[in-house]
Amino acid sequence: MKTAVASLAAITALSLAAPQANAGCVTGAIVGGVAGHIAHHHALAGAAVGCIVGHELALKKKREHEAELARERAAHEHH
């Protein structure tokens, strides 16, 4: 339990330090840390994996949003 609390404290500190840059990582780390804690007390490993997955998903979402904006700009230029 101490490990989970320490992990959550560290993740919270990171999210306050740079909320936009770490948003995907922090969200994933929280979910992964809780899941890891429930699954045989592997909160740190869960948080690490969750951070990586969350970061990748946030990057993918950002790229998709940028591509959508580019398509919208291109459509407006043709009219």
mmJSON file of the N, C-alpha and C atoms, coordinates in Angstrom:
{"data_MODEL":{"atom_site":{
"group_PDB":["ATOM","ATOM","ATOM","ATOM","ATOM","ATOM","ATOM","ATOM","ATOM","ATOM","ATOM","ATOM","ATOM","ATOM","ATOM","ATOM","ATOM","ATOM","ATOM","ATOM","ATOM","ATOM","ATOM","ATOM","ATOM","ATOM","ATOM","ATOM","ATOM","ATOM","ATOM","ATOM","ATOM","ATOM","ATOM","ATOM","ATOM","ATOM","ATOM","ATOM","ATOM","ATOM","ATOM","ATOM","ATOM","ATOM","ATOM","ATOM","ATOM","ATOM","ATOM","ATOM","ATOM","ATOM","ATOM","ATOM","ATOM","ATOM","ATOM","ATOM","ATOM","ATOM","ATOM","ATOM","ATOM","ATOM","ATOM","ATOM","ATOM","ATOM","ATOM","ATOM","ATOM","ATOM","ATOM","ATOM","ATOM","ATOM","ATOM","ATOM","ATOM","ATOM","ATOM","ATOM","ATOM","ATOM","ATOM","ATOM","ATOM","ATOM","ATOM","ATOM","ATOM","ATOM","ATOM","ATOM","ATOM","ATOM","ATOM","ATOM","ATOM","ATOM","ATOM","ATOM","ATOM","ATOM","ATOM","ATOM","ATOM","ATOM","ATOM","ATOM","ATOM","ATOM","ATOM","ATOM","ATOM","ATOM","ATOM","ATOM","ATOM","ATOM","ATOM","ATOM","ATOM","ATOM","ATOM","ATOM","ATOM","ATOM","ATOM","ATOM","ATOM","ATOM","ATOM","ATOM","ATOM","ATOM","ATOM","ATOM","ATOM","ATOM","ATOM","ATOM","ATOM","ATOM","ATOM","ATOM","ATOM","ATOM","ATOM","ATOM","ATOM","ATOM","ATOM","ATOM","ATOM","ATOM","ATOM","ATOM","ATOM","ATOM","ATOM","ATOM","ATOM","ATOM","ATOM","ATOM","ATOM","ATOM","ATOM","ATOM","ATOM","ATOM","ATOM","ATOM","ATOM","ATOM","ATOM","ATOM","ATOM","ATOM","ATOM","ATOM","ATOM","ATOM","ATOM","ATOM","ATOM","ATOM","ATOM","ATOM","ATOM","ATOM","ATOM","ATOM","ATOM","ATOM","ATOM","ATOM","ATOM","ATOM","ATOM","ATOM","ATOM","ATOM","ATOM","ATOM","ATOM","ATOM","ATOM","ATOM","ATOM","ATOM","ATOM","ATOM","ATOM","ATOM","ATOM","ATOM","ATOM","ATOM","ATOM","ATOM","ATOM","ATOM","ATOM","ATOM","ATOM","ATOM","ATOM","ATOM","ATOM","ATOM","ATOM","ATOM","ATOM"],
"id":[1,2,3,4,5,6,7,8,9,10,11,12,13,14,15,16,17,18,19,20,21,22,23,24,25,26,27,28,29,30,31,32,33,34,35,36,37,38,39,40,41,42,43,44,45,46,47,48,49,50,51,52,53,54,55,56,57,58,59,60,61,62,63,64,65,66,67,68,69,70,71,72,73,74,75,76,77,78,79,80,81,82,83,84,85,86,87,88,89,90,91,92,93,94,95,96,97,98,99,100,101,102,103,104,105,106,107,108,109,110,111,112,113,114,115,116,117,118,119,120,121,122,123,124,125,126,127,128,129,130,131,132,133,134,135,136,137,138,139,140,141,142,143,144,145,146,147,148,149,150,151,152,153,154,155,156,157,158,159,160,161,162,163,164,165,166,167,168,169,170,171,172,173,174,175,176,177,178,179,180,181,182,183,184,185,186,187,188,189,190,191,192,193,194,195,196,197,198,199,200,201,202,203,204,205,206,207,208,209,210,211,212,213,214,215,216,217,218,219,220,221,222,223,224,225,226,227,228,229,230,231,232,233,234,235,236,237],
"type_symbol":["N","C","C","N","C","C","N","C","C","N","C","C","N","C","C","N","C","C","N","C","C","N","C","C","N","C","C","N","C","C","N","C","C","N","C","C","N","C","C","N","C","C","N","C","C","N","C","C","N","C","C","N","C","C","N","C","C","N","C","C","N","C","C","N","C","C","N","C","C","N","C","C","N","C","C","N","C","C","N","C","C","N","C","C","N","C","C","N","C","C","N","C","C","N","C","C","N","C","C","N","C","C","N","C","C","N","C","C","N","C","C","N","C","C","N","C","C","N","C","C","N","C","C","N","C","C","N","C","C","N","C","C","N","C","C","N","C","C","N","C","C","N","C","C","N","C","C","N","C","C","N","C","C","N","C","C","N","C","C","N","C","C","N","C","C","N","C","C","N","C","C","N","C","C","N","C","C","N","C","C","N","C","C","N","C","C","N","C","C","N","C","C","N","C","C","N","C","C","N","C","C","N","C","C","N","C","C","N","C","C","N","C","C","N","C","C","N","C","C","N","C","C","N","C","C","N","C","C","N","C","C","N","C","C","N","C","C"],
"label_atom_id":["N","CA","C","N","CA","C","N","CA","C","N","CA","C","N","CA","C","N","CA","C","N","CA","C","N","CA","C","N","CA","C","N","CA","C","N","CA","C","N","CA","C","N","CA","C","N","CA","C","N","CA","C","N","CA","C","N","CA","C","N","CA","C","N","CA","C","N","CA","C","N","CA","C","N","CA","C","N","CA","C","N","CA","C","N","CA","C","N","CA","C","N","CA","C","N","CA","C","N","CA","C","N","CA","C","N","CA","C","N","CA","C","N","CA","C","N","CA","C","N","CA","C","N","CA","C","N","CA","C","N","CA","C","N","CA","C","N","CA","C","N","CA","C","N","CA","C","N","CA","C","N","CA","C","N","CA","C","N","CA","C","N","CA","C","N","CA","C","N","CA","C","N","CA","C","N","CA","C","N","CA","C","N","CA","C","N","CA","C","N","CA","C","N","CA","C","N","CA","C","N","CA","C","N","CA","C","N","CA","C","N","CA","C","N","CA","C","N","CA","C","N","CA","C","N","CA","C","N","CA","C","N","CA","C","N","CA","C","N","CA","C","N","CA","C","N","CA","C","N","CA","C","N","CA","C","N","CA","C","N","CA","C","N","CA","C","N","CA","C","N","CA","C","N","CA","C"],
"label_alt_id":[null,null,null,null,null,null,null,null,null,null,null,null,null,null,null,null,null,null,null,null,null,null,null,null,null,null,null,null,null,null,null,null,null,null,null,null,null,null,null,null,null,null,null,null,null,null,null,null,null,null,null,null,null,null,null,null,null,null,null,null,null,null,null,null,null,null,null,null,null,null,null,null,null,null,null,null,null,null,null,null,null,null,null,null,null,null,null,null,null,null,null,null,null,null,null,null,null,null,null,null,null,null,null,null,null,null,null,null,null,null,null,null,null,null,null,null,null,null,null,null,null,null,null,null,null,null,null,null,null,null,null,null,null,null,null,null,null,null,null,null,null,null,null,null,null,null,null,null,null,null,null,null,null,null,null,null,null,null,null,null,null,null,null,null,null,null,null,null,null,null,null,null,null,null,null,null,null,null,null,null,null,null,null,null,null,null,null,null,null,null,null,null,null,null,null,null,null,null,null,null,null,null,null,null,null,null,null,null,null,null,null,null,null,null,null,null,null,null,null,null,null,null,null,null,null,null,null,null,null,null,null,null,null,null,null,null,null],
"label_comp_id":["MET","MET","MET","LYS","LYS","LYS","THR","THR","THR","ALA","ALA","ALA","VAL","VAL","VAL","ALA","ALA","ALA","SER","SER","SER","LEU","LEU","LEU","ALA","ALA","ALA","ALA","ALA","ALA","ILE","ILE","ILE","THR","THR","THR","ALA","ALA","ALA","LEU","LEU","LEU","SER","SER","SER","LEU","LEU","LEU","ALA","ALA","ALA","ALA","ALA","ALA","PRO","PRO","PRO","GLN","GLN","GLN","ALA","ALA","ALA","ASN","ASN","ASN","ALA","ALA","ALA","GLY","GLY","GLY","CYS","CYS","CYS","VAL","VAL","VAL","THR","THR","THR","GLY","GLY","GLY","ALA","ALA","ALA","ILE","ILE","ILE","VAL","VAL","VAL","GLY","GLY","GLY","GLY","GLY","GLY","VAL","VAL","VAL","ALA","ALA","ALA","GLY","GLY","GLY","HIS","HIS","HIS","ILE","ILE","ILE","ALA","ALA","ALA","HIS","HIS","HIS","HIS","HIS","HIS","HIS","HIS","HIS","ALA","ALA","ALA","LEU","LEU","LEU","ALA","ALA","ALA","GLY","GLY","GLY","ALA","ALA","ALA","ALA","ALA","ALA","VAL","VAL","VAL","GLY","GLY","GLY","CYS","CYS","CYS","ILE","ILE","ILE","VAL","VAL","VAL","GLY","GLY","GLY","HIS","HIS","HIS","GLU","GLU","GLU","LEU","LEU","LEU","ALA","ALA","ALA","LEU","LEU","LEU","LYS","LYS","LYS","LYS","LYS","LYS","LYS","LYS","LYS","ARG","ARG","ARG","GLU","GLU","GLU","HIS","HIS","HIS","GLU","GLU","GLU","ALA","ALA","ALA","GLU","GLU","GLU","LEU","LEU","LEU","ALA","ALA","ALA","ARG","ARG","ARG","GLU","GLU","GLU","ARG","ARG","ARG","ALA","ALA","ALA","ALA","ALA","ALA","HIS","HIS","HIS","GLU","GLU","GLU","HIS","HIS","HIS","HIS","HIS","HIS"],
"label_asym_id":["A","A","A","A","A","A","A","A","A","A","A","A","A","A","A","A","A","A","A","A","A","A","A","A","A","A","A","A","A","A","A","A","A","A","A","A","A","A","A","A","A","A","A","A","A","A","A","A","A","A","A","A","A","A","A","A","A","A","A","A","A","A","A","A","A","A","A","A","A","A","A","A","A","A","A","A","A","A","A","A","A","A","A","A","A","A","A","A","A","A","A","A","A","A","A","A","A","A","A","A","A","A","A","A","A","A","A","A","A","A","A","A","A","A","A","A","A","A","A","A","A","A","A","A","A","A","A","A","A","A","A","A","A","A","A","A","A","A","A","A","A","A","A","A","A","A","A","A","A","A","A","A","A","A","A","A","A","A","A","A","A","A","A","A","A","A","A","A","A","A","A","A","A","A","A","A","A","A","A","A","A","A","A","A","A","A","A","A","A","A","A","A","A","A","A","A","A","A","A","A","A","A","A","A","A","A","A","A","A","A","A","A","A","A","A","A","A","A","A","A","A","A","A","A","A","A","A","A","A","A","A","A","A","A","A","A","A"],
"label_entity_id":["1","1","1","1","1","1","1","1","1","1","1","1","1","1","1","1","1","1","1","1","1","1","1","1","1","1","1","1","1","1","1","1","1","1","1","1","1","1","1","1","1","1","1","1","1","1","1","1","1","1","1","1","1","1","1","1","1","1","1","1","1","1","1","1","1","1","1","1","1","1","1","1","1","1","1","1","1","1","1","1","1","1","1","1","1","1","1","1","1","1","1","1","1","1","1","1","1","1","1","1","1","1","1","1","1","1","1","1","1","1","1","1","1","1","1","1","1","1","1","1","1","1","1","1","1","1","1","1","1","1","1","1","1","1","1","1","1","1","1","1","1","1","1","1","1","1","1","1","1","1","1","1","1","1","1","1","1","1","1","1","1","1","1","1","1","1","1","1","1","1","1","1","1","1","1","1","1","1","1","1","1","1","1","1","1","1","1","1","1","1","1","1","1","1","1","1","1","1","1","1","1","1","1","1","1","1","1","1","1","1","1","1","1","1","1","1","1","1","1","1","1","1","1","1","1","1","1","1","1","1","1","1","1","1","1","1","1"],
"label_seq_id":[1,1,1,2,2,2,3,3,3,4,4,4,5,5,5,6,6,6,7,7,7,8,8,8,9,9,9,10,10,10,11,11,11,12,12,12,13,13,13,14,14,14,15,15,15,16,16,16,17,17,17,18,18,18,19,19,19,20,20,20,21,21,21,22,22,22,23,23,23,24,24,24,25,25,25,26,26,26,27,27,27,28,28,28,29,29,29,30,30,30,31,31,31,32,32,32,33,33,33,34,34,34,35,35,35,36,36,36,37,37,37,38,38,38,39,39,39,40,40,40,41,41,41,42,42,42,43,43,43,44,44,44,45,45,45,46,46,46,47,47,47,48,48,48,49,49,49,50,50,50,51,51,51,52,52,52,53,53,53,54,54,54,55,55,55,56,56,56,57,57,57,58,58,58,59,59,59,60,60,60,61,61,61,62,62,62,63,63,63,64,64,64,65,65,65,66,66,66,67,67,67,68,68,68,69,69,69,70,70,70,71,71,71,72,72,72,73,73,73,74,74,74,75,75,75,76,76,76,77,77,77,78,78,78,79,79,79],
"pdbx_PDB_ins_code":[null,null,null,null,null,null,null,null,null,null,null,null,null,null,null,null,null,null,null,null,null,null,null,null,null,null,null,null,null,null,null,null,null,null,null,null,null,null,null,null,null,null,null,null,null,null,null,null,null,null,null,null,null,null,null,null,null,null,null,null,null,null,null,null,null,null,null,null,null,null,null,null,null,null,null,null,null,null,null,null,null,null,null,null,null,null,null,null,null,null,null,null,null,null,null,null,null,null,null,null,null,null,null,null,null,null,null,null,null,null,null,null,null,null,null,null,null,null,null,null,null,null,null,null,null,null,null,null,null,null,null,null,null,null,null,null,null,null,null,null,null,null,null,null,null,null,null,null,null,null,null,null,null,null,null,null,null,null,null,null,null,null,null,null,null,null,null,null,null,null,null,null,null,null,null,null,null,null,null,null,null,null,null,null,null,null,null,null,null,null,null,null,null,null,null,null,null,null,null,null,null,null,null,null,null,null,null,null,null,null,null,null,null,null,null,null,null,null,null,null,null,null,null,null,null,null,null,null,null,null,null,null,null,null,null,null,null],
"Cartn_x":[0.82,0.0,0.868,1.989,2.877,3.398,3.694,4.201,3.152,1.914,0.842,0.662,0.723,0.575,1.749,2.956,4.139,4.055,3.599,3.448,2.425,1.307,0.273,0.77,1.538,2.095,3.061,3.901,4.859,4.133,3.125,2.357,1.622,1.06,0.37,1.335,2.526,3.529,3.909,4.057,4.372,3.246,2.022,0.903,0.789,1.147,1.102,2.261,3.379,4.564,4.368,3.797,3.614,2.346,1.194,-0.051,-0.264,0.078,-0.172,0.821,2.075,3.099,2.945,2.455,2.395,0.986,0.016,-1.372,-1.626,-1.179,-1.387,-0.635,0.581,1.398,0.779,0.367,-0.171,-1.468,-2.35,-3.606,-3.342,-2.475,-2.138,-1.458,-0.599,0.119,-0.834,-1.805,-2.77,-3.584,-4.102,-4.894,-4.024,-2.832,-1.931,-1.476,-1.232,-0.803,-1.876,-3.117,-4.227,-4.42,-4.422,-4.589,-3.445,-2.23,-1.085,-1.145,-1.633,-1.756,-2.774,-3.886,-4.921,-4.408,-3.628,-3.094,-1.76,-1.801,-0.622,0.405,-0.035,0.832,1.99,1.689,2.69,2.35,2.157,1.724,2.755,4.029,5.057,5.165,5.147,5.215,3.979,2.818,1.588,1.617,2.145,2.236,3.185,4.305,5.274,4.675,4.047,3.436,2.277,1.478,0.361,0.818,1.938,2.501,2.869,3.536,3.961,2.745,1.783,0.589,-0.2,-0.379,-1.118,-0.462,0.866,1.613,1.43,1.538,1.373,-0.041,-1.042,-2.42,-2.663,-2.071,-2.212,-1.549,-0.383,0.288,-0.544,-1.119,-1.952,-3.157,-3.802,-4.959,-4.56,-3.399,-2.921,-2.666,-2.018,-1.749,-3.044,-4.028,-5.304,-6.007,-5.941,-6.564,-5.875,-4.551,-3.813,-4.123,-4.253,-4.588,-5.989,-6.924,-8.282,-8.294,-7.528,-7.444,-6.843,-5.828,-5.207,-6.193,-7.008,-8.025,-9.061,-9.458,-10.438,-9.881,-8.609,-7.973,-7.903,-7.541,-7.439,-8.818,-9.854,-11.202,-11.649,-11.283,-11.679,-10.897,-9.698,-8.903,-9.456,-10.096,-10.647,-11.966,-12.602,-13.898,-13.748],
"Cartn_y":[-1.185,0.0,1.255,1.21,2.369,2.684,1.643,1.834,2.514,2.092,2.689,4.161,4.477,5.862,6.698,6.156,6.874,7.085,6.075,6.2,7.268,7.261,8.25,9.658,9.809,11.113,11.602,10.709,11.078,11.45,10.703,10.972,12.312,12.571,13.837,15.008,14.853,15.914,16.171,15.107,15.266,15.978,15.621,16.237,17.722,18.116,19.526,20.293,19.616,20.271,20.623,19.736,19.972,19.274,19.844,19.14,18.775,19.648,19.329,18.308,18.436,17.546,16.123,15.955,14.629,14.082,14.715,14.318,12.851,12.402,10.999,10.058,10.415,9.588,9.501,10.624,10.648,9.855,10.064,9.32,7.822,7.436,6.022,5.458,6.258,5.797,5.581,6.458,6.289,5.018,4.855,3.656,2.402,2.436,1.282,0.988,2.02,1.826,1.175,1.624,1.018,-0.428,-0.654,-2.021,-2.914,-2.406,-3.187,-3.489,-2.556,-2.776,-3.872,-3.824,-4.839,-6.206,-6.233,-7.491,-7.813,-8.301,-8.814,-7.758,-6.569,-5.52,-5.136,-4.912,-4.459,-3.037,-2.149,-0.788,-0.042,-0.154,0.583,0.102,-1.202,-1.734,-1.314,-1.375,-0.956,0.516,1.324,2.761,3.047,2.342,2.549,2.179,1.02,0.582,1.506,1.873,2.775,4.118,4.609,5.872,5.782,4.72,4.544,4.45,3.623,3.443,4.748,5.408,6.668,7.736,7.794,8.767,8.487,7.236,6.869,7.169,6.866,7.147,8.655,9.441,10.897,11.427,10.894,11.314,10.96,9.764,9.329,10.255,10.574,11.469,12.851,13.334,14.646,14.642,13.586,13.49,13.443,12.669,12.579,13.93,14.65,15.978,16.938,16.907,17.782,17.448,16.162,15.756,16.233,16.152,16.622,18.127,18.872,20.321,20.637,19.888,20.106,19.822,18.761,18.455,19.568,20.089,21.176,22.43,22.743,23.907,23.732,22.529,22.266,22.362,21.912,21.993,23.444,24.275,25.679,26.434,26.019,26.68,26.411,25.258,24.893,25.595,26.149,26.807,28.254],
"Cartn_z":[0.0,0.0,0.0,0.715,0.739,-0.656,-1.42,-2.776,-3.652,-3.517,-4.318,-3.957,-2.689,-2.253,-2.753,-2.665,-3.152,-4.66,-5.384,-6.832,-7.184,-6.499,-6.76,-6.448,-5.378,-5.029,-6.109,-6.604,-7.652,-8.941,-9.292,-10.505,-10.392,-9.229,-9.005,-9.125,-8.571,-8.671,-10.122,-10.906,-12.331,-13.072,-12.759,-13.466,-13.147,-11.942,-11.588,-12.205,-12.426,-12.981,-14.452,-15.227,-16.668,-17.137,-16.856,-17.147,-18.612,-19.541,-20.938,-21.476,-21.111,-21.647,-21.137,-19.932,-19.327,-19.19,-19.797,-19.583,-19.916,-21.055,-21.432,-20.532,-20.195,-19.313,-17.934,-17.399,-16.041,-15.961,-16.919,-16.922,-17.008,-17.929,-18.074,-16.841,-16.237,-15.051,-13.88,-13.738,-12.645,-12.852,-14.05,-14.345,-14.214,-14.791,-14.718,-13.301,-12.528,-11.142,-10.301,-10.483,-9.738,-10.178,-11.492,-11.993,-11.528,-11.565,-11.108,-9.626,-8.856,-7.409,-7.123,-7.845,-7.656,-8.103,-9.168,-9.705,-9.041,-7.851,-7.139,-6.776,-6.443,-5.9,-6.82,-8.073,-9.047,-9.503,-8.541,-8.854,-9.686,-9.349,-10.093,-11.535,-11.72,-13.083,-13.874,-13.239,-13.902,-14.26,-13.356,-13.616,-14.774,-14.827,-15.902,-17.258,-17.324,-18.577,-18.947,-17.963,-18.213,-18.739,-18.221,-18.687,-20.163,-20.53,-21.926,-22.847,-22.469,-23.296,-23.378,-22.247,-22.232,-23.082,-23.016,-23.813,-25.304,-25.69,-27.101,-27.592,-26.775,-27.172,-27.3,-26.406,-26.487,-27.755,-28.104,-29.34,-30.567,-30.568,-31.686,-31.832,-30.716,-30.751,-31.261,-30.833,-31.274,-32.785,-33.283,-34.722,-35.527,-35.032,-35.733,-35.762,-34.656,-34.59,-35.556,-35.611,-36.52,-37.973,-38.292,-39.657,-40.027,-39.081,-39.328,-39.583,-38.799,-39.009,-40.371,-40.78,-42.082,-43.208,-43.065,-44.086,-44.161,-42.989,-42.974,-43.64,-43.37,-43.992,-45.505,-45.936,-47.366,-48.024,-47.366,-47.922,-48.047,-47.088,-47.135,-48.213,-48.508,-49.55,-50.942,-51.114,-52.423,-52.721,-51.723,-51.942,-52.231],
"occupancy":[1.0,1.0,1.0,1.0,1.0,1.0,1.0,1.0,1.0,1.0,1.0,1.0,1.0,1.0,1.0,1.0,1.0,1.0,1.0,1.0,1.0,1.0,1.0,1.0,1.0,1.0,1.0,1.0,1.0,1.0,1.0,1.0,1.0,1.0,1.0,1.0,1.0,1.0,1.0,1.0,1.0,1.0,1.0,1.0,1.0,1.0,1.0,1.0,1.0,1.0,1.0,1.0,1.0,1.0,1.0,1.0,1.0,1.0,1.0,1.0,1.0,1.0,1.0,1.0,1.0,1.0,1.0,1.0,1.0,1.0,1.0,1.0,1.0,1.0,1.0,1.0,1.0,1.0,1.0,1.0,1.0,1.0,1.0,1.0,1.0,1.0,1.0,1.0,1.0,1.0,1.0,1.0,1.0,1.0,1.0,1.0,1.0,1.0,1.0,1.0,1.0,1.0,1.0,1.0,1.0,1.0,1.0,1.0,1.0,1.0,1.0,1.0,1.0,1.0,1.0,1.0,1.0,1.0,1.0,1.0,1.0,1.0,1.0,1.0,1.0,1.0,1.0,1.0,1.0,1.0,1.0,1.0,1.0,1.0,1.0,1.0,1.0,1.0,1.0,1.0,1.0,1.0,1.0,1.0,1.0,1.0,1.0,1.0,1.0,1.0,1.0,1.0,1.0,1.0,1.0,1.0,1.0,1.0,1.0,1.0,1.0,1.0,1.0,1.0,1.0,1.0,1.0,1.0,1.0,1.0,1.0,1.0,1.0,1.0,1.0,1.0,1.0,1.0,1.0,1.0,1.0,1.0,1.0,1.0,1.0,1.0,1.0,1.0,1.0,1.0,1.0,1.0,1.0,1.0,1.0,1.0,1.0,1.0,1.0,1.0,1.0,1.0,1.0,1.0,1.0,1.0,1.0,1.0,1.0,1.0,1.0,1.0,1.0,1.0,1.0,1.0,1.0,1.0,1.0,1.0,1.0,1.0,1.0,1.0,1.0,1.0,1.0,1.0,1.0,1.0,1.0,1.0,1.0,1.0,1.0,1.0,1.0],
"B_iso_or_equiv":[0.0,0.0,0.0,0.0,0.0,0.0,0.0,0.0,0.0,0.0,0.0,0.0,0.0,0.0,0.0,0.0,0.0,0.0,0.0,0.0,0.0,0.0,0.0,0.0,0.0,0.0,0.0,0.0,0.0,0.0,0.0,0.0,0.0,0.0,0.0,0.0,0.0,0.0,0.0,0.0,0.0,0.0,0.0,0.0,0.0,0.0,0.0,0.0,0.0,0.0,0.0,0.0,0.0,0.0,0.0,0.0,0.0,0.0,0.0,0.0,0.0,0.0,0.0,0.0,0.0,0.0,0.0,0.0,0.0,0.0,0.0,0.0,0.0,0.0,0.0,0.0,0.0,0.0,0.0,0.0,0.0,0.0,0.0,0.0,0.0,0.0,0.0,0.0,0.0,0.0,0.0,0.0,0.0,0.0,0.0,0.0,0.0,0.0,0.0,0.0,0.0,0.0,0.0,0.0,0.0,0.0,0.0,0.0,0.0,0.0,0.0,0.0,0.0,0.0,0.0,0.0,0.0,0.0,0.0,0.0,0.0,0.0,0.0,0.0,0.0,0.0,0.0,0.0,0.0,0.0,0.0,0.0,0.0,0.0,0.0,0.0,0.0,0.0,0.0,0.0,0.0,0.0,0.0,0.0,0.0,0.0,0.0,0.0,0.0,0.0,0.0,0.0,0.0,0.0,0.0,0.0,0.0,0.0,0.0,0.0,0.0,0.0,0.0,0.0,0.0,0.0,0.0,0.0,0.0,0.0,0.0,0.0,0.0,0.0,0.0,0.0,0.0,0.0,0.0,0.0,0.0,0.0,0.0,0.0,0.0,0.0,0.0,0.0,0.0,0.0,0.0,0.0,0.0,0.0,0.0,0.0,0.0,0.0,0.0,0.0,0.0,0.0,0.0,0.0,0.0,0.0,0.0,0.0,0.0,0.0,0.0,0.0,0.0,0.0,0.0,0.0,0.0,0.0,0.0,0.0,0.0,0.0,0.0,0.0,0.0,0.0,0.0,0.0,0.0,0.0,0.0,0.0,0.0,0.0,0.0,0.0,0.0],
"pdbx_formal_charge":[null,null,null,null,null,null,null,null,null,null,null,null,null,null,null,null,null,null,null,null,null,null,null,null,null,null,null,null,null,null,null,null,null,null,null,null,null,null,null,null,null,null,null,null,null,null,null,null,null,null,null,null,null,null,null,null,null,null,null,null,null,null,null,null,null,null,null,null,null,null,null,null,null,null,null,null,null,null,null,null,null,null,null,null,null,null,null,null,null,null,null,null,null,null,null,null,null,null,null,null,null,null,null,null,null,null,null,null,null,null,null,null,null,null,null,null,null,null,null,null,null,null,null,null,null,null,null,null,null,null,null,null,null,null,null,null,null,null,null,null,null,null,null,null,null,null,null,null,null,null,null,null,null,null,null,null,null,null,null,null,null,null,null,null,null,null,null,null,null,null,null,null,null,null,null,null,null,null,null,null,null,null,null,null,null,null,null,null,null,null,null,null,null,null,null,null,null,null,null,null,null,null,null,null,null,null,null,null,null,null,null,null,null,null,null,null,null,null,null,null,null,null,null,null,null,null,null,null,null,null,null,null,null,null,null,null,null],
"auth_seq_id":[1,1,1,2,2,2,3,3,3,4,4,4,5,5,5,6,6,6,7,7,7,8,8,8,9,9,9,10,10,10,11,11,11,12,12,12,13,13,13,14,14,14,15,15,15,16,16,16,17,17,17,18,18,18,19,19,19,20,20,20,21,21,21,22,22,22,23,23,23,24,24,24,25,25,25,26,26,26,27,27,27,28,28,28,29,29,29,30,30,30,31,31,31,32,32,32,33,33,33,34,34,34,35,35,35,36,36,36,37,37,37,38,38,38,39,39,39,40,40,40,41,41,41,42,42,42,43,43,43,44,44,44,45,45,45,46,46,46,47,47,47,48,48,48,49,49,49,50,50,50,51,51,51,52,52,52,53,53,53,54,54,54,55,55,55,56,56,56,57,57,57,58,58,58,59,59,59,60,60,60,61,61,61,62,62,62,63,63,63,64,64,64,65,65,65,66,66,66,67,67,67,68,68,68,69,69,69,70,70,70,71,71,71,72,72,72,73,73,73,74,74,74,75,75,75,76,76,76,77,77,77,78,78,78,79,79,79],
"auth_comp_id":["MET","MET","MET","LYS","LYS","LYS","THR","THR","THR","ALA","ALA","ALA","VAL","VAL","VAL","ALA","ALA","ALA","SER","SER","SER","LEU","LEU","LEU","ALA","ALA","ALA","ALA","ALA","ALA","ILE","ILE","ILE","THR","THR","THR","ALA","ALA","ALA","LEU","LEU","LEU","SER","SER","SER","LEU","LEU","LEU","ALA","ALA","ALA","ALA","ALA","ALA","PRO","PRO","PRO","GLN","GLN","GLN","ALA","ALA","ALA","ASN","ASN","ASN","ALA","ALA","ALA","GLY","GLY","GLY","CYS","CYS","CYS","VAL","VAL","VAL","THR","THR","THR","GLY","GLY","GLY","ALA","ALA","ALA","ILE","ILE","ILE","VAL","VAL","VAL","GLY","GLY","GLY","GLY","GLY","GLY","VAL","VAL","VAL","ALA","ALA","ALA","GLY","GLY","GLY","HIS","HIS","HIS","ILE","ILE","ILE","ALA","ALA","ALA","HIS","HIS","HIS","HIS","HIS","HIS","HIS","HIS","HIS","ALA","ALA","ALA","LEU","LEU","LEU","ALA","ALA","ALA","GLY","GLY","GLY","ALA","ALA","ALA","ALA","ALA","ALA","VAL","VAL","VAL","GLY","GLY","GLY","CYS","CYS","CYS","ILE","ILE","ILE","VAL","VAL","VAL","GLY","GLY","GLY","HIS","HIS","HIS","GLU","GLU","GLU","LEU","LEU","LEU","ALA","ALA","ALA","LEU","LEU","LEU","LYS","LYS","LYS","LYS","LYS","LYS","LYS","LYS","LYS","ARG","ARG","ARG","GLU","GLU","GLU","HIS","HIS","HIS","GLU","GLU","GLU","ALA","ALA","ALA","GLU","GLU","GLU","LEU","LEU","LEU","ALA","ALA","ALA","ARG","ARG","ARG","GLU","GLU","GLU","ARG","ARG","ARG","ALA","ALA","ALA","ALA","ALA","ALA","HIS","HIS","HIS","GLU","GLU","GLU","HIS","HIS","HIS","HIS","HIS","HIS"],
"auth_asym_id":["A","A","A","A","A","A","A","A","A","A","A","A","A","A","A","A","A","A","A","A","A","A","A","A","A","A","A","A","A","A","A","A","A","A","A","A","A","A","A","A","A","A","A","A","A","A","A","A","A","A","A","A","A","A","A","A","A","A","A","A","A","A","A","A","A","A","A","A","A","A","A","A","A","A","A","A","A","A","A","A","A","A","A","A","A","A","A","A","A","A","A","A","A","A","A","A","A","A","A","A","A","A","A","A","A","A","A","A","A","A","A","A","A","A","A","A","A","A","A","A","A","A","A","A","A","A","A","A","A","A","A","A","A","A","A","A","A","A","A","A","A","A","A","A","A","A","A","A","A","A","A","A","A","A","A","A","A","A","A","A","A","A","A","A","A","A","A","A","A","A","A","A","A","A","A","A","A","A","A","A","A","A","A","A","A","A","A","A","A","A","A","A","A","A","A","A","A","A","A","A","A","A","A","A","A","A","A","A","A","A","A","A","A","A","A","A","A","A","A","A","A","A","A","A","A","A","A","A","A","A","A","A","A","A","A","A","A"],
"auth_atom_id":["N","CA","C","N","CA","C","N","CA","C","N","CA","C","N","CA","C","N","CA","C","N","CA","C","N","CA","C","N","CA","C","N","CA","C","N","CA","C","N","CA","C","N","CA","C","N","CA","C","N","CA","C","N","CA","C","N","CA","C","N","CA","C","N","CA","C","N","CA","C","N","CA","C","N","CA","C","N","CA","C","N","CA","C","N","CA","C","N","CA","C","N","CA","C","N","CA","C","N","CA","C","N","CA","C","N","CA","C","N","CA","C","N","CA","C","N","CA","C","N","CA","C","N","CA","C","N","CA","C","N","CA","C","N","CA","C","N","CA","C","N","CA","C","N","CA","C","N","CA","C","N","CA","C","N","CA","C","N","CA","C","N","CA","C","N","CA","C","N","CA","C","N","CA","C","N","CA","C","N","CA","C","N","CA","C","N","CA","C","N","CA","C","N","CA","C","N","CA","C","N","CA","C","N","CA","C","N","CA","C","N","CA","C","N","CA","C","N","CA","C","N","CA","C","N","CA","C","N","CA","C","N","CA","C","N","CA","C","N","CA","C","N","CA","C","N","CA","C","N","CA","C","N","CA","C","N","CA","C","N","CA","C","N","CA","C","N","CA","C","N","CA","C","N","CA","C"],
"pdbx_PDB_model_num":[1,1,1,1,1,1,1,1,1,1,1,1,1,1,1,1,1,1,1,1,1,1,1,1,1,1,1,1,1,1,1,1,1,1,1,1,1,1,1,1,1,1,1,1,1,1,1,1,1,1,1,1,1,1,1,1,1,1,1,1,1,1,1,1,1,1,1,1,1,1,1,1,1,1,1,1,1,1,1,1,1,1,1,1,1,1,1,1,1,1,1,1,1,1,1,1,1,1,1,1,1,1,1,1,1,1,1,1,1,1,1,1,1,1,1,1,1,1,1,1,1,1,1,1,1,1,1,1,1,1,1,1,1,1,1,1,1,1,1,1,1,1,1,1,1,1,1,1,1,1,1,1,1,1,1,1,1,1,1,1,1,1,1,1,1,1,1,1,1,1,1,1,1,1,1,1,1,1,1,1,1,1,1,1,1,1,1,1,1,1,1,1,1,1,1,1,1,1,1,1,1,1,1,1,1,1,1,1,1,1,1,1,1,1,1,1,1,1,1,1,1,1,1,1,1,1,1,1,1,1,1,1,1,1,1,1,1]
}}}
